[in-house]
Amino acid sequence: MSSTKTLPARPLLRRSPLLPGESLPSLVARLAIQNGYSSLSILERLFQANYPVRRECLLQEDELVHLTILTGLPPKDLLMASDIYFAQETFPLSYPGESSASFINRIHPTRAAWYCPECLAEAAYHRLIWRPVSSAACLKHICQLVNSCPQCQRPVSIYDVVRLRCCHCCADLRMPILSL
């Protein structure tokens, strides 16, 4: 039995609307930064989420309730920013013979996020359209998405994308990756 005490959710001091096409992990990262949290894990604990590491689901009802209280955003808006909503609109949650849990394998991990440097130059947030593994190009800028730092070539997280900086070498992620 867990001895962890659950605190009641309270609204964050600094809140922000979802940006056009923003992914839910991006919103959480932006809120962590705006509220001065040193890491995403603090904010994730506030809304009691294991998002997106829990493989059997993408967003639980209790997490949605806590996130709604913290952000002041309507549950429908939060669901529309989640992987589950995007997946339902884009492709079925499961194929014949596939468990719904394996759906997560068709979404890029938040710790190895894909992004368009040109989109980041316009606005610092991660887009939901970049989440599916099948996404390889930015349709707006007609360029390939990248998933690593332009300087050290290490994978970047959605948190890094929102900060516009690689957590390893502090390179600006808006720089194009030079080919060899």
Biotite code that builds the C-alpha atoms (Angstrom):
import biotite.structure as struc

atoms = struc.array([
    struc.Atom([0.000, 0.000, 0.000], chain_id="A", res_id=1, res_name="MET", atom_name="CA", element="C"),
    struc.Atom([1.324, 3.433, -0.897], chain_id="A", res_id=2, res_name="SER", atom_name="CA", element="C"),
    struc.Atom([2.042, 5.911, 1.862], chain_id="A", res_id=3, res_name="SER", atom_name="CA", element="C"),
    struc.Atom([2.045, 8.868, -0.530], chain_id="A", res_id=4, res_name="THR", atom_name="CA", element="C"),
    struc.Atom([-0.305, 11.621, 0.583], chain_id="A", res_id=5, res_name="LYS", atom_name="CA", element="C"),
    struc.Atom([-2.430, 13.152, -2.156], chain_id="A", res_id=6, res_name="THR", atom_name="CA", element="C"),
    struc.Atom([-2.873, 16.897, -1.893], chain_id="A", res_id=7, res_name="LEU", atom_name="CA", element="C"),
    struc.Atom([-5.985, 18.526, -3.311], chain_id="A", res_id=8, res_name="PRO", atom_name="CA", element="C"),
    struc.Atom([-5.384, 20.180, -6.663], chain_id="A", res_id=9, res_name="ALA", atom_name="CA", element="C"),
    struc.Atom([-5.322, 23.981, -6.728], chain_id="A", res_id=10, res_name="ARG", atom_name="CA", element="C"),
    struc.Atom([-5.040, 26.261, -9.735], chain_id="A", res_id=11, res_name="PRO", atom_name="CA", element="C"),
    struc.Atom([-1.533, 27.202, -10.809], chain_id="A", res_id=12, res_name="LEU", atom_name="CA", element="C"),
    struc.Atom([-0.567, 30.820, -10.156], chain_id="A", res_id=13, res_name="LEU", atom_name="CA", element="C"),
    struc.Atom([0.417, 31.317, -13.786], chain_id="A", res_id=14, res_name="ARG", atom_name="CA", element="C"),
    struc.Atom([-1.815, 29.714, -16.370], chain_id="A", res_id=15, res_name="ARG", atom_name="CA", element="C"),
    struc.Atom([-1.819, 29.791, -20.133], chain_id="A", res_id=16, res_name="SER", atom_name="CA", element="C"),
    struc.Atom([-4.221, 28.852, -22.908], chain_id="A", res_id=17, res_name="PRO", atom_name="CA", element="C"),
    struc.Atom([-3.359, 26.036, -25.260], chain_id="A", res_id=18, res_name="LEU", atom_name="CA", element="C"),
    struc.Atom([-1.616, 27.346, -28.343], chain_id="A", res_id=19, res_name="LEU", atom_name="CA", element="C"),
    struc.Atom([-2.925, 26.361, -31.815], chain_id="A", res_id=20, res_name="PRO", atom_name="CA", element="C"),
    struc.Atom([-2.258, 22.655, -32.349], chain_id="A", res_id=21, res_name="GLY", atom_name="CA", element="C"),
    struc.Atom([-0.236, 22.340, -29.131], chain_id="A", res_id=22, res_name="GLU", atom_name="CA", element="C"),
    struc.Atom([0.414, 18.901, -27.641], chain_id="A", res_id=23, res_name="SER", atom_name="CA", element="C"),
    struc.Atom([-0.519, 18.214, -24.018], chain_id="A", res_id=24, res_name="LEU", atom_name="CA", element="C"),
    struc.Atom([3.105, 17.456, -23.006], chain_id="A", res_id=25, res_name="PRO", atom_name="CA", element="C"),
    struc.Atom([4.053, 20.855, -24.444], chain_id="A", res_id=26, res_name="SER", atom_name="CA", element="C"),
    struc.Atom([1.395, 22.609, -22.348], chain_id="A", res_id=27, res_name="LEU", atom_name="CA", element="C"),
    struc.Atom([2.664, 20.851, -19.216], chain_id="A", res_id=28, res_name="VAL", atom_name="CA", element="C"),
    struc.Atom([6.250, 21.868, -20.064], chain_id="A", res_id=29, res_name="ALA", atom_name="CA", element="C"),
    struc.Atom([5.237, 25.507, -20.666], chain_id="A", res_id=30, res_name="ARG", atom_name="CA", element="C"),
    struc.Atom([3.313, 25.617, -17.394], chain_id="A", res_id=31, res_name="LEU", atom_name="CA", element="C"),
    struc.Atom([6.273, 24.165, -15.487], chain_id="A", res_id=32, res_name="ALA", atom_name="CA", element="C"),
    struc.Atom([8.535, 26.866, -16.932], chain_id="A", res_id=33, res_name="ILE", atom_name="CA", element="C"),
    struc.Atom([6.021, 29.699, -16.366], chain_id="A", res_id=34, res_name="GLN", atom_name="CA", element="C"),
    struc.Atom([5.474, 28.655, -12.743], chain_id="A", res_id=35, res_name="ASN", atom_name="CA", element="C"),
    struc.Atom([9.181, 28.350, -11.984], chain_id="A", res_id=36, res_name="GLY", atom_name="CA", element="C"),
    struc.Atom([9.290, 24.582, -11.446], chain_id="A", res_id=37, res_name="TYR", atom_name="CA", element="C"),
    struc.Atom([12.788, 23.195, -11.806], chain_id="A", res_id=38, res_name="SER", atom_name="CA", element="C"),
    struc.Atom([11.552, 20.088, -13.593], chain_id="A", res_id=39, res_name="SER", atom_name="CA", element="C"),
    struc.Atom([8.475, 18.592, -15.173], chain_id="A", res_id=40, res_name="LEU", atom_name="CA", element="C"),
    struc.Atom([8.287, 15.881, -12.512], chain_id="A", res_id=41, res_name="SER", atom_name="CA", element="C"),
    struc.Atom([7.110, 18.422, -9.929], chain_id="A", res_id=42, res_name="ILE", atom_name="CA", element="C"),
    struc.Atom([4.188, 19.517, -12.094], chain_id="A", res_id=43, res_name="LEU", atom_name="CA", element="C"),
    struc.Atom([3.429, 15.914, -13.077], chain_id="A", res_id=44, res_name="GLU", atom_name="CA", element="C"),
    struc.Atom([3.182, 15.041, -9.381], chain_id="A", res_id=45, res_name="ARG", atom_name="CA", element="C"),
    struc.Atom([0.799, 17.983, -8.872], chain_id="A", res_id=46, res_name="LEU", atom_name="CA", element="C"),
    struc.Atom([-1.693, 16.514, -11.293], chain_id="A", res_id=47, res_name="PHE", atom_name="CA", element="C"),
    struc.Atom([-0.737, 12.968, -10.288], chain_id="A", res_id=48, res_name="GLN", atom_name="CA", element="C"),
    struc.Atom([0.168, 11.799, -13.750], chain_id="A", res_id=49, res_name="ALA", atom_name="CA", element="C"),
    struc.Atom([2.604, 9.324, -15.114], chain_id="A", res_id=50, res_name="ASN", atom_name="CA", element="C"),
    struc.Atom([1.914, 10.779, -18.536], chain_id="A", res_id=51, res_name="TYR", atom_name="CA", element="C"),
    struc.Atom([3.102, 9.541, -20.971], chain_id="A", res_id=52, res_name="PRO", atom_name="CA", element="C"),
    struc.Atom([5.109, 6.693, -19.436], chain_id="A", res_id=53, res_name="VAL", atom_name="CA", element="C"),
    struc.Atom([2.162, 4.602, -18.318], chain_id="A", res_id=54, res_name="ARG", atom_name="CA", element="C"),
    struc.Atom([1.707, 2.268, -21.246], chain_id="A", res_id=55, res_name="ARG", atom_name="CA", element="C"),
    struc.Atom([-1.837, 1.079, -20.659], chain_id="A", res_id=56, res_name="GLU", atom_name="CA", element="C"),
    struc.Atom([-3.334, 4.524, -21.229], chain_id="A", res_id=57, res_name="CYS", atom_name="CA", element="C"),
    struc.Atom([-2.561, 8.027, -22.342], chain_id="A", res_id=58, res_name="LEU", atom_name="CA", element="C"),
    struc.Atom([-4.645, 10.199, -20.037], chain_id="A", res_id=59, res_name="LEU", atom_name="CA", element="C"),
    struc.Atom([-6.688, 8.950, -17.105], chain_id="A", res_id=60, res_name="GLN", atom_name="CA", element="C"),
    struc.Atom([-9.930, 10.602, -15.990], chain_id="A", res_id=61, res_name="GLU", atom_name="CA", element="C"),
    struc.Atom([-8.485, 11.555, -12.581], chain_id="A", res_id=62, res_name="ASP", atom_name="CA", element="C"),
    struc.Atom([-5.458, 13.138, -14.293], chain_id="A", res_id=63, res_name="GLU", atom_name="CA", element="C"),
    struc.Atom([-7.807, 15.093, -16.557], chain_id="A", res_id=64, res_name="LEU", atom_name="CA", element="C"),
    struc.Atom([-9.725, 16.374, -13.509], chain_id="A", res_id=65, res_name="VAL", atom_name="CA", element="C"),
    struc.Atom([-6.507, 17.514, -11.776], chain_id="A", res_id=66, res_name="HIS", atom_name="CA", element="C"),
    struc.Atom([-5.159, 19.084, -14.955], chain_id="A", res_id=67, res_name="LEU", atom_name="CA", element="C"),
    struc.Atom([-8.454, 20.927, -15.486], chain_id="A", res_id=68, res_name="THR", atom_name="CA", element="C"),
    struc.Atom([-8.247, 22.373, -11.958], chain_id="A", res_id=69, res_name="ILE", atom_name="CA", element="C"),
    struc.Atom([-4.568, 23.327, -12.337], chain_id="A", res_id=70, res_name="LEU", atom_name="CA", element="C"),
    struc.Atom([-4.899, 24.964, -15.741], chain_id="A", res_id=71, res_name="THR", atom_name="CA", element="C"),
    struc.Atom([-8.450, 26.315, -15.701], chain_id="A", res_id=72, res_name="GLY", atom_name="CA", element="C"),
    struc.Atom([-8.820, 24.880, -19.202], chain_id="A", res_id=73, res_name="LEU", atom_name="CA", element="C"),
    struc.Atom([-11.930, 22.948, -20.218], chain_id="A", res_id=74, res_name="PRO", atom_name="CA", element="C"),
    struc.Atom([-11.536, 19.143, -20.213], chain_id="A", res_id=75, res_name="PRO", atom_name="CA", element="C"),
    struc.Atom([-12.489, 19.005, -23.907], chain_id="A", res_id=76, res_name="LYS", atom_name="CA", element="C"),
    struc.Atom([-9.595, 21.321, -24.821], chain_id="A", res_id=77, res_name="ASP", atom_name="CA", element="C"),
    struc.Atom([-7.161, 19.208, -22.794], chain_id="A", res_id=78, res_name="LEU", atom_name="CA", element="C"),
    struc.Atom([-8.428, 16.019, -24.432], chain_id="A", res_id=79, res_name="LEU", atom_name="CA", element="C"),
    struc.Atom([-8.075, 17.588, -27.877], chain_id="A", res_id=80, res_name="MET", atom_name="CA", element="C"),
    struc.Atom([-4.396, 18.257, -27.083], chain_id="A", res_id=81, res_name="ALA", atom_name="CA", element="C"),
    struc.Atom([-3.823, 14.693, -25.910], chain_id="A", res_id=82, res_name="SER", atom_name="CA", element="C"),
    struc.Atom([-2.448, 11.826, -27.931], chain_id="A", res_id=83, res_name="ASP", atom_name="CA", element="C"),
    struc.Atom([-5.640, 9.856, -27.483], chain_id="A", res_id=84, res_name="ILE", atom_name="CA", element="C"),
    struc.Atom([-7.788, 12.473, -29.214], chain_id="A", res_id=85, res_name="TYR", atom_name="CA", element="C"),
    struc.Atom([-5.280, 12.918, -32.020], chain_id="A", res_id=86, res_name="PHE", atom_name="CA", element="C"),
    struc.Atom([-5.049, 9.166, -32.459], chain_id="A", res_id=87, res_name="ALA", atom_name="CA", element="C"),
    struc.Atom([-8.800, 8.763, -32.716], chain_id="A", res_id=88, res_name="GLN", atom_name="CA", element="C"),
    struc.Atom([-8.906, 11.389, -35.450], chain_id="A", res_id=89, res_name="GLU", atom_name="CA", element="C"),
    struc.Atom([-5.881, 10.037, -37.320], chain_id="A", res_id=90, res_name="THR", atom_name="CA", element="C"),
    struc.Atom([-5.912, 6.261, -37.000], chain_id="A", res_id=91, res_name="PHE", atom_name="CA", element="C"),
    struc.Atom([-7.686, 3.611, -34.939], chain_id="A", res_id=92, res_name="PRO", atom_name="CA", element="C"),
    struc.Atom([-6.461, 2.939, -31.412], chain_id="A", res_id=93, res_name="LEU", atom_name="CA", element="C"),
    struc.Atom([-5.807, -0.656, -32.281], chain_id="A", res_id=94, res_name="SER", atom_name="CA", element="C"),
    struc.Atom([-5.553, -2.850, -35.288], chain_id="A", res_id=95, res_name="TYR", atom_name="CA", element="C"),
    struc.Atom([-6.966, -6.377, -35.405], chain_id="A", res_id=96, res_name="PRO", atom_name="CA", element="C"),
    struc.Atom([-4.913, -8.516, -33.033], chain_id="A", res_id=97, res_name="GLY", atom_name="CA", element="C"),
    struc.Atom([-3.239, -5.498, -31.424], chain_id="A", res_id=98, res_name="GLU", atom_name="CA", element="C"),
    struc.Atom([-3.865, -4.460, -27.836], chain_id="A", res_id=99, res_name="SER", atom_name="CA", element="C"),
    struc.Atom([-4.884, -0.865, -27.278], chain_id="A", res_id=100, res_name="SER", atom_name="CA", element="C"),
    struc.Atom([-1.791, -0.505, -25.088], chain_id="A", res_id=101, res_name="ALA", atom_name="CA", element="C"),
    struc.Atom([0.487, -0.996, -28.090], chain_id="A", res_id=102, res_name="SER", atom_name="CA", element="C"),
    struc.Atom([-0.974, 2.154, -29.654], chain_id="A", res_id=103, res_name="PHE", atom_name="CA", element="C"),
    struc.Atom([1.621, 4.134, -27.687], chain_id="A", res_id=104, res_name="ILE", atom_name="CA", element="C"),
    struc.Atom([4.317, 2.566, -29.874], chain_id="A", res_id=105, res_name="ASN", atom_name="CA", element="C"),
    struc.Atom([2.981, 4.621, -32.777], chain_id="A", res_id=106, res_name="ARG", atom_name="CA", element="C"),
    struc.Atom([3.584, 7.906, -30.938], chain_id="A", res_id=107, res_name="ILE", atom_name="CA", element="C"),
    struc.Atom([7.020, 9.496, -30.606], chain_id="A", res_id=108, res_name="HIS", atom_name="CA", element="C"),
    struc.Atom([8.252, 9.411, -26.997], chain_id="A", res_id=109, res_name="PRO", atom_name="CA", element="C"),
    struc.Atom([8.354, 12.754, -25.209], chain_id="A", res_id=110, res_name="THR", atom_name="CA", element="C"),
    struc.Atom([12.022, 12.158, -24.438], chain_id="A", res_id=111, res_name="ARG", atom_name="CA", element="C"),
    struc.Atom([12.859, 11.794, -28.148], chain_id="A", res_id=112, res_name="ALA", atom_name="CA", element="C"),
    struc.Atom([10.582, 14.421, -29.651], chain_id="A", res_id=113, res_name="ALA", atom_name="CA", element="C"),
    struc.Atom([10.388, 15.329, -33.321], chain_id="A", res_id=114, res_name="TRP", atom_name="CA", element="C"),
    struc.Atom([10.076, 18.984, -34.281], chain_id="A", res_id=115, res_name="TYR", atom_name="CA", element="C"),
    struc.Atom([10.413, 21.540, -37.064], chain_id="A", res_id=116, res_name="CYS", atom_name="CA", element="C"),
    struc.Atom([13.120, 24.165, -36.376], chain_id="A", res_id=117, res_name="PRO", atom_name="CA", element="C"),
    struc.Atom([11.273, 26.677, -38.563], chain_id="A", res_id=118, res_name="GLU", atom_name="CA", element="C"),
    struc.Atom([8.030, 26.260, -36.583], chain_id="A", res_id=119, res_name="CYS", atom_name="CA", element="C"),
    struc.Atom([10.000, 26.754, -33.351], chain_id="A", res_id=120, res_name="LEU", atom_name="CA", element="C"),
    struc.Atom([11.398, 29.997, -34.751], chain_id="A", res_id=121, res_name="ALA", atom_name="CA", element="C"),
    struc.Atom([7.794, 31.194, -35.100], chain_id="A", res_id=122, res_name="GLU", atom_name="CA", element="C"),
    struc.Atom([6.558, 30.010, -31.668], chain_id="A", res_id=123, res_name="ALA", atom_name="CA", element="C"),
    struc.Atom([8.171, 27.965, -28.876], chain_id="A", res_id=124, res_name="ALA", atom_name="CA", element="C"),
    struc.Atom([5.873, 25.009, -28.351], chain_id="A", res_id=125, res_name="TYR", atom_name="CA", element="C"),
    struc.Atom([5.511, 21.409, -29.479], chain_id="A", res_id=126, res_name="HIS", atom_name="CA", element="C"),
    struc.Atom([2.771, 20.627, -31.993], chain_id="A", res_id=127, res_name="ARG", atom_name="CA", element="C"),
    struc.Atom([0.451, 17.643, -31.666], chain_id="A", res_id=128, res_name="LEU", atom_name="CA", element="C"),
    struc.Atom([0.868, 16.902, -35.380], chain_id="A", res_id=129, res_name="ILE", atom_name="CA", element="C"),
    struc.Atom([4.513, 15.925, -34.709], chain_id="A", res_id=130, res_name="TRP", atom_name="CA", element="C"),
    struc.Atom([3.577, 13.132, -32.250], chain_id="A", res_id=131, res_name="ARG", atom_name="CA", element="C"),
    struc.Atom([2.728, 10.213, -34.603], chain_id="A", res_id=132, res_name="PRO", atom_name="CA", element="C"),
    struc.Atom([5.655, 8.040, -35.634], chain_id="A", res_id=133, res_name="VAL", atom_name="CA", element="C"),
    struc.Atom([4.348, 8.320, -39.192], chain_id="A", res_id=134, res_name="SER", atom_name="CA", element="C"),
    struc.Atom([5.039, 12.096, -39.204], chain_id="A", res_id=135, res_name="SER", atom_name="CA", element="C"),
    struc.Atom([8.280, 12.835, -41.005], chain_id="A", res_id=136, res_name="ALA", atom_name="CA", element="C"),
    struc.Atom([7.758, 16.282, -42.482], chain_id="A", res_id=137, res_name="ALA", atom_name="CA", element="C"),
    struc.Atom([6.435, 19.709, -41.616], chain_id="A", res_id=138, res_name="CYS", atom_name="CA", element="C"),
    struc.Atom([3.695, 20.409, -44.109], chain_id="A", res_id=139, res_name="LEU", atom_name="CA", element="C"),
    struc.Atom([3.825, 24.143, -43.402], chain_id="A", res_id=140, res_name="LYS", atom_name="CA", element="C"),
    struc.Atom([7.532, 24.589, -44.167], chain_id="A", res_id=141, res_name="HIS", atom_name="CA", element="C"),
    struc.Atom([7.951, 21.599, -46.499], chain_id="A", res_id=142, res_name="ILE", atom_name="CA", element="C"),
    struc.Atom([10.940, 20.285, -44.558], chain_id="A", res_id=143, res_name="CYS", atom_name="CA", element="C"),
    struc.Atom([11.848, 17.164, -42.624], chain_id="A", res_id=144, res_name="GLN", atom_name="CA", element="C"),
    struc.Atom([11.166, 16.977, -38.909], chain_id="A", res_id=145, res_name="LEU", atom_name="CA", element="C"),
    struc.Atom([14.215, 16.425, -36.733], chain_id="A", res_id=146, res_name="VAL", atom_name="CA", element="C"),
    struc.Atom([14.539, 14.669, -33.384], chain_id="A", res_id=147, res_name="ASN", atom_name="CA", element="C"),
    struc.Atom([18.012, 15.570, -32.262], chain_id="A", res_id=148, res_name="SER", atom_name="CA", element="C"),
    struc.Atom([20.083, 18.557, -31.289], chain_id="A", res_id=149, res_name="CYS", atom_name="CA", element="C"),
    struc.Atom([21.652, 20.417, -34.231], chain_id="A", res_id=150, res_name="PRO", atom_name="CA", element="C"),
    struc.Atom([24.942, 20.632, -32.332], chain_id="A", res_id=151, res_name="GLN", atom_name="CA", element="C"),
    struc.Atom([25.478, 17.437, -30.272], chain_id="A", res_id=152, res_name="CYS", atom_name="CA", element="C"),
    struc.Atom([22.984, 15.216, -32.179], chain_id="A", res_id=153, res_name="GLN", atom_name="CA", element="C"),
    struc.Atom([21.489, 13.813, -28.941], chain_id="A", res_id=154, res_name="ARG", atom_name="CA", element="C"),
    struc.Atom([17.719, 13.213, -28.782], chain_id="A", res_id=155, res_name="PRO", atom_name="CA", element="C"),
    struc.Atom([15.722, 16.139, -27.410], chain_id="A", res_id=156, res_name="VAL", atom_name="CA", element="C"),
    struc.Atom([12.617, 16.064, -25.212], chain_id="A", res_id=157, res_name="SER", atom_name="CA", element="C"),
    struc.Atom([9.404, 18.043, -25.593], chain_id="A", res_id=158, res_name="ILE", atom_name="CA", element="C"),
    struc.Atom([10.589, 20.039, -22.568], chain_id="A", res_id=159, res_name="TYR", atom_name="CA", element="C"),
    struc.Atom([13.756, 20.926, -24.554], chain_id="A", res_id=160, res_name="ASP", atom_name="CA", element="C"),
    struc.Atom([11.624, 21.892, -27.567], chain_id="A", res_id=161, res_name="VAL", atom_name="CA", element="C"),
    struc.Atom([9.523, 24.265, -25.453], chain_id="A", res_id=162, res_name="VAL", atom_name="CA", element="C"),
    struc.Atom([12.679, 25.774, -23.916], chain_id="A", res_id=163, res_name="ARG", atom_name="CA", element="C"),
    struc.Atom([14.232, 25.963, -27.430], chain_id="A", res_id=164, res_name="LEU", atom_name="CA", element="C"),
    struc.Atom([17.463, 24.559, -25.970], chain_id="A", res_id=165, res_name="ARG", atom_name="CA", element="C"),
    struc.Atom([19.163, 21.168, -25.844], chain_id="A", res_id=166, res_name="CYS", atom_name="CA", element="C"),
    struc.Atom([19.496, 20.079, -22.209], chain_id="A", res_id=167, res_name="CYS", atom_name="CA", element="C"),
    struc.Atom([22.911, 18.545, -22.966], chain_id="A", res_id=168, res_name="HIS", atom_name="CA", element="C"),
    struc.Atom([24.785, 21.335, -24.773], chain_id="A", res_id=169, res_name="CYS", atom_name="CA", element="C"),
    struc.Atom([22.355, 24.305, -24.646], chain_id="A", res_id=170, res_name="CYS", atom_name="CA", element="C"),
    struc.Atom([22.283, 24.605, -28.445], chain_id="A", res_id=171, res_name="ALA", atom_name="CA", element="C"),
    struc.Atom([19.410, 26.577, -29.967], chain_id="A", res_id=172, res_name="ASP", atom_name="CA", element="C"),
    struc.Atom([16.946, 24.054, -31.444], chain_id="A", res_id=173, res_name="LEU", atom_name="CA", element="C"),
    struc.Atom([15.763, 26.574, -34.013], chain_id="A", res_id=174, res_name="ARG", atom_name="CA", element="C"),
    struc.Atom([19.049, 26.055, -35.888], chain_id="A", res_id=175, res_name="MET", atom_name="CA", element="C"),
    struc.Atom([18.804, 23.673, -38.815], chain_id="A", res_id=176, res_name="PRO", atom_name="CA", element="C"),
    struc.Atom([20.664, 20.381, -38.494], chain_id="A", res_id=177, res_name="ILE", atom_name="CA", element="C"),
    struc.Atom([23.510, 20.387, -40.959], chain_id="A", res_id=178, res_name="LEU", atom_name="CA", element="C"),
    struc.Atom([23.912, 17.271, -43.065], chain_id="A", res_id=179, res_name="SER", atom_name="CA", element="C"),
    struc.Atom([27.278, 15.611, -43.381], chain_id="A", res_id=180, res_name="LEU", atom_name="CA", element="C"),
])
